[in-house]
Amino acid sequence: MKRFCMHSLRHTYATCAVESGMPPKVLQKLLGHASIKTTMGRYVHVTDDSMADAVRQFELSRTKSP
């Protein structure tokens, strides 16, 4: 790692929490944010894995439709 900041762990935690199914409002409370916009807009990031999972889920839903 070139550069590491302890604050980055909050972003990692927030992203992993949402990816694992934690409700965003619960995460907001845990992080101490007054606004859900701060939690979801600044702390939760879209990962390559979550993008791939979303595309797979969409494709599966399309093949199950009549």
N, C-alpha and C positions, 0 to 999 in steps of 0.2 A: 504494500500500500504506500502510495506516495504521500497522501495527506489524510489524516483521520481526525474527526472532531466528535466528541462525545454526543453532541447535539444530533449528529447524524443517526444515532441509535434510535432517537424518537421517531424519525422518519421511517426507518427500517421496521420498527415495532408497529407503527401505524399501518404501514403497507401490509405486513404479514398478518396483522390482526384482521383487517378487512378481507384479505384473501382467504383466511381460515373461517370466515363467516361471522365475525363479531359485528353486531349491529353498530352502524356509524354513530348513533346517539350515545351508546355505551362508551365507545372509544372517545368521543368528545369529552365526556365526563371524566374518564380516566386520565386524559391528557390535560384537563383543566382549561379547556377552551370555552370561551363565552359563545362562540359562533361555530356552527357546523361547517360554515364556509371555510374557516381557518383549518379545521381538521381535514376536510376532504379536498380542499383546494391547494393547501400548502404542504400537508404532511403525508397524505396518501398518494402514492405514485403508481402508475400503470407499468407493470413489468412485462417482459417478453413472454413469460410463462402465462400470465393472466390473459394476455392478448390471444395467445395460441389456444388456451382453454375456452375462451369465449367464442372463437371461430369454430372450434370443434363442436361446442354445445349448439351453436346455431346450425351447423351442418347436420348434426344428428336430428334436431327438431324438424328440419326441412325434409329429411328422408322418412320421418315417421308420419308426416301429414299425408292425407289421401290425395 
